[in-house]
């Protein structure tokens, strides 16, 4: 029999067949329907404690979830209803991959309303110790079976998940739980109470001025020389470079506007298929208009003439995407093909083996070394905050500050 209590205190009763206690708390009315929350425990005192906490949450304005969805169910719903329409396709693909491989398997079974910092800390610790076995392709032998006994299979190489992977999973979970708070599914974002693992910062390897000059001299006359010149001069991201259209460039006014980027996106239905897609720039700051040097204008004009000749040779096979940098038939350039060509050039020119993205770092470092203000570098690169620029290129700052000190000495001495 239910124990009679005061108004809005809820009721607690004993379920003898199940051997446990149950409490029911009224949460008010919504859309003409009364909302109730049930609590279960091994004793009356246990249920009473749960109900007291829920009533305190109500009094403080915190939501009391009446849904029984798990973290996995919520993450799937979040990806579909919130993320898909608000981020670029490649970002959505990355989030989905982390949910499927890590968050869903590690935390998905927990009830969303009962997810705690301890659950997430255990997940982070397990991820840092997790060992992944890369898939090994098994090629079937189509020839007749040999009488020779098969040699034992070589054990697959194990690798641990990087701290960066764990850090990214935790960041995705934090963003998801921020949405859960907005949807009144939880009262607080417990993922923000867990520290991210320390990640070793990638050491950038920009060109020195001499190396940059050697590189530009060596690529002159090469297939994608104009693309390399544009990347090093303006610090464009690789996707921005390959997504650049002629309509985004005004050679007379000597301006270039970043309006789109190109990304390879896997099919949502078949992971084995993918396609190149044009997307919005990375951030609002990434959509920017840049001034183009006279040297680069001349190079782009010559490149357009060469491209028109390639269009005539290709004839009906030409794919007219309006892109500045294309294959021999007008289609977008694959990043992997550009990367291989870039590495080949570095090797032939006996230059350090850097990443393609380090051309962007080279742009900033060379300009900073010439005394260009970091704010101008921020605008050129399309960083969202000046802090990003300062943190990324802190290794160049000491030389600049020494120059400032030397100039102050000159002023005072004079």
GUTIFI-955138 format. One record per residue (C-alpha): residue number from 1; x, y, z. Coordinates in pm, 1 decimal. Layout:
residues N
[NUM,[X,Y,Z]],
...
This chain:
residues 414
[1,[0.0,0.0,0.0]],
[2,[128.4,343.0,-91.8]],
[3,[237.7,562.6,191.2]],
[4,[26.5,879.5,206.3]],
[5,[238.5,1191.2,173.0]],
[6,[187.6,1564.8,139.3]],
[7,[112.6,1752.9,-183.3]],
[8,[387.7,1725.0,-446.6]],
[9,[590.3,1493.3,-220.6]],
[10,[522.3,1185.7,-431.4]],
[11,[428.9,839.2,-314.4]],
[12,[641.9,539.2,-215.1]],
[13,[520.8,179.5,-199.0]],
[14,[664.6,-170.3,-172.4]],
[15,[641.9,-417.2,-460.2]],
[16,[633.9,-742.8,-269.7]],
[17,[651.1,-971.6,-572.3]],
[18,[962.3,-798.2,-699.9]],
[19,[1108.2,-738.1,-357.2]],
[20,[1188.5,-371.5,-420.2]],
[21,[1048.3,-28.6,-341.7]],
[22,[904.2,215.8,-595.3]],
[23,[844.0,590.0,-578.2]],
[24,[646.8,815.2,-813.1]],
[25,[704.5,1189.6,-830.3]],
[26,[485.5,1435.4,-1021.7]],
[27,[684.1,1674.6,-1241.6]],
[28,[390.8,1894.1,-1339.5]],
[29,[198.6,1925.3,-1664.0]],
[30,[320.0,1947.7,-2023.3]],
[31,[90.7,1981.6,-2328.7]],
[32,[-209.3,1888.3,-2116.7]],
[33,[-47.3,1569.8,-1983.7]],
[34,[88.3,1501.4,-1637.8]],
[35,[457.6,1408.9,-1630.5]],
[36,[570.2,1157.4,-1370.3]],
[37,[904.6,1008.3,-1280.6]],
[38,[944.7,663.1,-1124.6]],
[39,[1227.5,567.0,-889.3]],
[40,[1325.4,213.7,-780.7]],
[41,[1547.7,82.4,-502.9]],
[42,[1607.0,-203.1,-257.2]],
[43,[1472.1,-2.4,36.3]],
[44,[1230.9,276.8,115.4]],
[45,[1518.9,496.6,231.6]],
[46,[1703.0,447.1,-98.3]],
[47,[1400.0,552.5,-301.5]],
[48,[1338.9,844.4,-65.2]],
[49,[1695.7,968.6,-124.9]],
[50,[1647.3,953.3,-503.6]],
[51,[1321.3,1145.2,-483.4]],
[52,[1469.6,1407.3,-249.4]],
[53,[1752.3,1469.2,-496.6]],
[54,[1503.0,1496.8,-785.1]],
[55,[1290.6,1746.9,-591.9]],
[56,[1599.5,1953.5,-511.0]],
[57,[1691.1,1954.0,-880.7]],
[58,[1340.2,2074.9,-964.3]],
[59,[1363.5,2348.7,-703.4]],
[60,[1700.0,2466.0,-847.9]],
[61,[1564.3,2462.2,-1201.3]],
[62,[1754.8,2152.1,-1314.9]],
[63,[1565.0,1914.4,-1543.9]],
[64,[1464.1,1569.7,-1420.7]],
[65,[1474.0,1334.0,-1716.9]],
[66,[1170.2,1112.9,-1768.3]],
[67,[1324.5,943.1,-2071.3]],
[68,[1499.6,610.2,-2031.7]],
[69,[1725.5,648.8,-2335.0]],
[70,[2083.4,533.7,-2322.7]],
[71,[2390.3,737.9,-2414.4]],
[72,[2414.5,540.2,-2738.4]],
[73,[2054.9,617.2,-2834.7]],
[74,[2102.7,983.4,-2754.9]],
[75,[2425.5,1010.4,-2958.5]],
[76,[2255.5,857.9,-3263.8]],
[77,[1968.9,1103.0,-3226.3]],
[78,[2210.4,1394.4,-3176.5]],
[79,[2408.5,1308.5,-3490.5]],
[80,[2094.6,1296.0,-3701.4]],
[81,[1895.8,1588.4,-3560.7]],
[82,[2164.1,1837.5,-3455.0]],
[83,[2502.6,1766.7,-3610.7]],
[84,[2413.5,1669.5,-3966.2]],
[85,[2263.0,2007.1,-4054.1]],
[86,[2516.6,2225.1,-3870.0]],
[87,[2861.7,2100.5,-3972.8]],
[88,[3045.9,2013.5,-4291.8]],
[89,[3000.6,1659.0,-4428.9]],
[90,[3355.1,1552.9,-4339.4]],
[91,[3305.6,1672.6,-3979.6]],
[92,[2978.9,1479.3,-3953.4]],
[93,[3157.3,1173.0,-4089.1]],
[94,[3433.4,1211.9,-3829.8]],
[95,[3182.1,1250.5,-3543.8]],
[96,[2987.7,944.9,-3662.8]],
[97,[3306.2,739.3,-3675.1]],
[98,[3399.9,827.1,-3316.5]],
[99,[3047.3,752.0,-3195.3]],
[100,[3045.3,416.8,-3373.6]],
[101,[3396.5,300.7,-3284.0]],
[102,[3454.0,449.5,-2939.0]],
[103,[3176.1,641.2,-2762.6]],
[104,[2899.1,398.6,-2854.7]],
[105,[3092.5,89.9,-2748.0]],
[106,[3247.9,247.8,-2438.6]],
[107,[2958.8,450.9,-2295.7]],
[108,[2655.7,364.4,-2506.4]],
[109,[2500.2,118.8,-2260.1]],
[110,[2479.0,372.5,-1975.3]],
[111,[2152.6,554.0,-1904.6]],
[112,[2196.0,914.5,-2021.7]],
[113,[2039.3,1057.9,-1705.7]],
[114,[2279.7,855.6,-1487.3]],
[115,[2602.1,916.9,-1678.9]],
[116,[2866.9,1030.6,-1430.7]],
[117,[3219.7,1177.1,-1447.3]],
[118,[3347.7,843.8,-1312.9]],
[119,[3197.7,661.6,-1613.0]],
[120,[3368.1,900.2,-1853.7]],
[121,[3702.3,891.9,-1670.3]],
[122,[3700.6,511.5,-1688.0]],
[123,[3620.5,537.2,-2058.2]],
[124,[3915.7,774.5,-2114.4]],
[125,[4151.6,547.2,-1918.3]],
[126,[4036.6,239.6,-2110.9]],
[127,[4078.2,421.7,-2442.6]],
[128,[4435.5,521.8,-2359.4]],
[129,[4518.8,157.5,-2286.1]],
[130,[4319.6,11.1,-2575.0]],
[131,[4508.3,-184.0,-2837.2]],
[132,[4380.9,-196.9,-3192.7]],
[133,[4459.1,-476.4,-3437.2]],
[134,[4466.5,-339.6,-3793.5]],
[135,[4267.2,-543.8,-4042.5]],
[136,[4482.5,-773.0,-4252.2]],
[137,[4353.6,-847.2,-4601.4]],
[138,[4309.8,-1217.4,-4661.5]],
[139,[4382.3,-1307.8,-5020.4]],
[140,[4231.8,-1633.7,-5128.8]],
[141,[4456.6,-1867.6,-5320.0]],
[142,[4273.2,-1948.6,-5639.9]],
[143,[4521.0,-2220.7,-5739.3]],
[144,[4479.9,-2584.2,-5643.8]],
[145,[4556.3,-2673.8,-5284.1]],
[146,[4918.3,-2766.2,-5237.2]],
[147,[5030.6,-3062.0,-5040.3]],
[148,[5282.0,-2838.8,-4865.6]],
[149,[5157.7,-2752.1,-4517.2]],
[150,[5057.4,-2390.4,-4469.0]],
[151,[5301.8,-2169.3,-4283.1]],
[152,[5174.9,-2017.7,-3957.8]],
[153,[5017.3,-1676.1,-3997.8]],
[154,[5228.7,-1384.3,-3881.4]],
[155,[5067.9,-1214.5,-3579.7]],
[156,[4907.0,-881.8,-3664.5]],
[157,[5085.3,-572.3,-3538.9]],
[158,[4913.7,-408.3,-3241.7]],
[159,[4892.1,-35.0,-3198.1]],
[160,[4749.9,176.5,-2917.6]],
[161,[4502.4,456.2,-2968.5]],
[162,[4672.6,794.0,-2970.6]],
[163,[4596.0,1052.4,-2700.3]],
[164,[4473.9,1279.2,-2981.7]],
[165,[4206.6,1022.8,-3074.9]],
[166,[4093.5,1001.1,-2712.4]],
[167,[4098.2,1380.2,-2680.4]],
[168,[3880.0,1415.8,-2989.3]],
[169,[3628.6,1156.4,-2863.1]],
[170,[3600.6,1345.3,-2534.1]],
[171,[3553.4,1675.7,-2719.2]],
[172,[3273.7,1522.7,-2928.6]],
[173,[3106.4,1387.6,-2614.1]],
[174,[3125.6,1731.5,-2451.3]],
[175,[2959.4,1890.0,-2751.5]],
[176,[2689.0,1623.6,-2752.4]],
[177,[2613.9,1666.6,-2382.2]],
[178,[2596.1,2044.7,-2427.3]],
[179,[2304.2,1973.1,-2659.0]],
[180,[2154.3,1731.6,-2404.9]],
[181,[2155.6,2015.5,-2150.0]],
[182,[1980.2,2245.5,-2400.9]],
[183,[1721.7,1975.0,-2466.6]],
[184,[1663.5,1943.6,-2088.1]],
[185,[1765.9,1577.9,-2091.8]],
[186,[2038.1,1625.9,-1827.6]],
[187,[2109.4,1892.2,-1570.6]],
[188,[2479.8,1940.9,-1640.6]],
[189,[2754.2,1839.1,-1880.2]],
[190,[2947.3,1580.5,-1679.8]],
[191,[3205.0,1539.0,-1959.9]],
[192,[3339.6,1886.2,-1876.4]],
[193,[3438.3,1756.9,-1533.0]],
[194,[3688.9,1514.1,-1689.2]],
[195,[4033.6,1635.7,-1796.6]],
[196,[4150.7,1572.3,-2151.5]],
[197,[4461.6,1359.0,-2197.8]],
[198,[4781.4,1546.6,-2270.6]],
[199,[4863.2,1550.0,-2640.6]],
[200,[5213.1,1605.1,-2772.6]],
[201,[5201.3,1900.5,-3005.7]],
[202,[5299.7,1831.9,-3365.4]],
[203,[5622.3,2007.8,-3451.2]],
[204,[5576.8,2221.7,-3760.4]],
[205,[5859.6,2220.4,-4014.3]],
[206,[5823.4,2532.3,-4226.8]],
[207,[6062.9,2620.0,-4506.3]],
[208,[6345.0,2858.8,-4437.9]],
[209,[6368.0,3148.9,-4686.2]],
[210,[6644.3,2966.4,-4879.1]],
[211,[6442.2,2642.5,-4888.0]],
[212,[6132.5,2828.7,-5006.5]],
[213,[6326.2,2985.7,-5292.0]],
[214,[6475.8,2648.3,-5384.7]],
[215,[6130.8,2490.0,-5385.1]],
[216,[5976.1,2757.0,-5609.5]],
[217,[6270.1,2739.9,-5848.4]],
[218,[6243.1,2361.8,-5870.9]],
[219,[5863.6,2350.8,-5934.0]],
[220,[5882.7,2606.3,-6214.0]],
[221,[5749.1,2443.3,-6530.4]],
[222,[5609.0,2144.0,-6341.0]],
[223,[5250.0,2024.8,-6388.0]],
[224,[5102.6,2191.2,-6078.6]],
[225,[5355.9,2471.1,-6031.2]],
[226,[5081.8,2737.6,-6014.4]],
[227,[4910.2,2546.2,-5734.7]],
[228,[5230.4,2523.4,-5530.8]],
[229,[5303.0,2892.5,-5585.0]],
[230,[4949.9,2986.9,-5473.3]],
[231,[4969.8,2762.1,-5165.3]],
[232,[5302.9,2905.5,-5050.4]],
[233,[5219.5,3268.5,-5131.2]],
[234,[4872.8,3282.5,-4971.3]],
[235,[4884.6,3002.3,-4711.9]],
[236,[4567.5,2833.9,-4837.5]],
[237,[4456.0,2505.5,-4685.1]],
[238,[4478.9,2212.6,-4924.9]],
[239,[4101.2,2181.5,-4959.1]],
[240,[4070.3,2557.5,-5020.3]],
[241,[4340.2,2541.3,-5287.4]],
[242,[4181.2,2250.3,-5474.3]],
[243,[3832.3,2401.3,-5444.6]],
[244,[3937.4,2739.7,-5585.5]],
[245,[3736.9,2856.8,-5891.3]],
[246,[3817.7,3113.3,-6156.0]],
[247,[3507.5,3306.8,-6056.5]],
[248,[3669.2,3355.2,-5712.8]],
[249,[3969.5,3535.2,-5864.8]],
[250,[3981.1,3888.5,-6005.9]],
[251,[4314.6,3916.0,-6183.7]],
[252,[4256.3,4281.5,-6274.4]],
[253,[4182.6,4383.5,-5915.4]],
[254,[4439.9,4130.7,-5790.3]],
[255,[4209.8,3967.3,-5536.4]],
[256,[4125.0,3606.3,-5450.1]],
[257,[3824.0,3498.7,-5241.9]],
[258,[3798.3,3167.4,-5054.8]],
[259,[3438.0,3055.9,-5099.6]],
[260,[3450.4,2677.8,-5094.3]],
[261,[3664.6,2375.0,-5021.2]],
[262,[3675.9,2023.9,-5164.5]],
[263,[3659.2,1710.6,-4947.3]],
[264,[3638.6,1337.6,-5005.3]],
[265,[3326.6,1205.9,-4832.2]],
[266,[3245.2,840.6,-4772.2]],
[267,[2898.8,718.3,-4867.0]],
[268,[2661.7,687.2,-4568.8]],
[269,[2521.0,362.6,-4706.9]],
[270,[2844.3,202.3,-4828.2]],
[271,[3171.0,269.4,-4646.8]],
[272,[3365.4,134.8,-4944.0]],
[273,[3252.4,413.6,-5178.7]],
[274,[3334.3,782.8,-5160.1]],
[275,[3318.3,1094.8,-5372.3]],
[276,[3471.0,1440.7,-5392.3]],
[277,[3228.5,1707.3,-5273.5]],
[278,[3242.7,2086.7,-5258.9]],
[279,[3173.2,2222.2,-4910.6]],
[280,[3157.6,2543.3,-4712.8]],
[281,[3489.1,2678.1,-4577.8]],
[282,[3605.6,2549.8,-4239.1]],
[283,[3485.3,2851.9,-4035.5]],
[284,[3331.1,3193.9,-4094.7]],
[285,[3680.6,3339.5,-4076.6]],
[286,[3793.2,3097.2,-4346.7]],
[287,[3568.3,3273.7,-4598.0]],
[288,[3800.8,3560.4,-4682.9]],
[289,[3924.1,3786.0,-4963.5]],
[290,[4300.1,3813.1,-5010.0]],
[291,[4525.7,4045.3,-5206.5]],
[292,[4733.8,3873.6,-5474.4]],
[293,[5090.7,3974.1,-5556.5]],
[294,[5183.7,4081.3,-5908.3]],
[295,[5409.1,3776.8,-5945.2]],
[296,[5125.8,3538.2,-5859.2]],
[297,[4888.0,3721.8,-6097.1]],
[298,[5132.5,3661.1,-6384.4]],
[299,[5163.6,3293.5,-6290.9]],
[300,[4784.6,3248.2,-6275.0]],
[301,[4738.6,3417.7,-6612.5]],
[302,[4991.1,3180.0,-6770.1]],
[303,[4822.6,2887.6,-6595.9]],
[304,[4481.6,2983.8,-6738.4]],
[305,[4628.5,2982.9,-7090.4]],
[306,[4773.0,2635.7,-7029.8]],
[307,[4441.8,2513.6,-6894.1]],
[308,[4253.4,2640.6,-7200.5]],
[309,[4493.8,2444.6,-7420.7]],
[310,[4429.9,2131.4,-7210.2]],
[311,[4054.8,2190.4,-7249.2]],
[312,[4089.9,2189.8,-7631.2]],
[313,[4296.3,1869.4,-7621.5]],
[314,[4043.6,1693.0,-7394.5]],
[315,[3746.6,1801.9,-7606.4]],
[316,[3420.0,1639.2,-7499.1]],
[317,[3594.3,1458.5,-7212.7]],
[318,[3658.6,1788.3,-7033.1]],
[319,[3460.6,1824.8,-6709.2]],
[320,[3382.3,2193.0,-6666.3]],
[321,[3379.7,2260.8,-6291.2]],
[322,[3525.9,2609.1,-6323.4]],
[323,[3817.7,2502.6,-6102.7]],
[324,[4155.3,2674.1,-6120.7]],
[325,[4358.6,2359.6,-6053.1]],
[326,[4239.4,2039.4,-6220.0]],
[327,[4343.0,1713.0,-6376.1]],
[328,[4407.0,1688.8,-6750.9]],
[329,[4030.4,1648.0,-6808.2]],
[330,[3906.8,1921.8,-6574.6]],
[331,[3809.7,1709.0,-6274.2]],
[332,[3916.9,1801.1,-5917.4]],
[333,[4267.1,1693.9,-5815.9]],
[334,[4284.5,1411.5,-5562.2]],
[335,[4469.8,1517.5,-5247.5]],
[336,[4661.5,1189.1,-5249.4]],
[337,[4789.8,1255.2,-5604.0]],
[338,[4897.3,1608.7,-5515.6]],
[339,[5069.3,1477.4,-5202.0]],
[340,[5267.8,1216.5,-5396.3]],
[341,[5377.1,1476.7,-5650.8]],
[342,[5475.6,1713.6,-5369.1]],
[343,[5685.9,1448.3,-5195.2]],
[344,[5854.5,1357.9,-5522.9]],
[345,[5953.4,1721.8,-5576.5]],
[346,[6095.5,1751.2,-5223.5]],
[347,[6300.5,1438.5,-5276.1]],
[348,[6434.4,1548.5,-5615.6]],
[349,[6516.7,1896.5,-5482.6]],
[350,[6685.2,1744.6,-5173.4]],
[351,[6459.2,1947.5,-4943.7]],
[352,[6333.0,1837.3,-4598.1]],
[353,[6039.4,1595.5,-4614.8]],
[354,[5757.6,1815.5,-4482.6]],
[355,[5378.6,1781.2,-4501.4]],
[356,[5181.9,1967.4,-4765.1]],
[357,[5011.2,2155.8,-4481.4]],
[358,[5355.4,2284.0,-4378.9]],
[359,[5349.1,2507.9,-4688.0]],
[360,[5077.6,2699.6,-4500.7]],
[361,[5300.7,2716.8,-4193.0]],
[362,[5585.1,2831.8,-4415.5]],
[363,[5374.2,3123.8,-4539.7]],
[364,[5312.1,3247.0,-4186.0]],
[365,[5665.6,3189.3,-4061.2]],
[366,[5825.9,3369.1,-4355.2]],
[367,[5597.0,3670.0,-4316.0]],
[368,[5641.3,3685.3,-3938.6]],
[369,[6017.7,3676.9,-3985.4]],
[370,[5980.2,3981.8,-4212.7]],
[371,[5800.8,4171.1,-3935.8]],
[372,[5443.3,4138.6,-4067.9]],
[373,[5195.7,4191.5,-3782.6]],
[374,[5032.3,3870.7,-3645.8]],
[375,[4687.3,4027.2,-3699.7]],
[376,[4756.3,4045.4,-4073.9]],
[377,[4878.7,3683.5,-4067.3]],
[378,[4555.8,3583.0,-3890.0]],
[379,[4345.8,3745.2,-4164.5]],
[380,[4555.6,3584.9,-4438.3]],
[381,[4528.7,3233.7,-4295.3]],
[382,[4162.4,3266.1,-4196.2]],
[383,[4214.7,3190.2,-3827.5]],
[384,[3909.7,3252.8,-3611.1]],
[385,[4111.7,3406.6,-3324.5]],
[386,[4444.5,3585.5,-3293.1]],
[387,[4530.5,3340.9,-3013.7]],
[388,[4535.1,3055.9,-3264.7]],
[389,[4793.5,3241.6,-3472.9]],
[390,[5007.5,3334.0,-3172.2]],
[391,[5001.1,2978.8,-3029.1]],
[392,[5075.9,2811.8,-3362.3]],
[393,[5370.3,3032.7,-3448.0]],
[394,[5509.5,3098.6,-3101.3]],
[395,[5843.6,2953.4,-3214.7]],
[396,[5890.7,3252.3,-3448.0]],
[397,[5799.6,3516.1,-3189.0]],
[398,[6125.6,3519.9,-2983.9]],
[399,[6326.3,3642.0,-3283.5]],
[400,[6068.9,3915.5,-3344.2]],
[401,[6077.0,4022.9,-2980.7]],
[402,[6457.9,4036.4,-2989.5]],
[403,[6432.8,4265.8,-3290.8]],
[404,[6193.6,4489.9,-3095.8]],
[405,[6442.2,4503.8,-2806.8]],
[406,[6726.8,4588.4,-3045.1]],
[407,[6524.2,4871.1,-3199.2]],
[408,[6448.5,5010.1,-2853.1]],
[409,[6823.1,5006.0,-2777.0]],
[410,[6885.2,5199.5,-3097.9]],
[411,[6622.0,5459.1,-3007.3]],
[412,[6753.1,5516.1,-2654.4]],
[413,[7116.8,5516.5,-2766.3]],
[414,[7036.9,5771.8,-3035.1]],
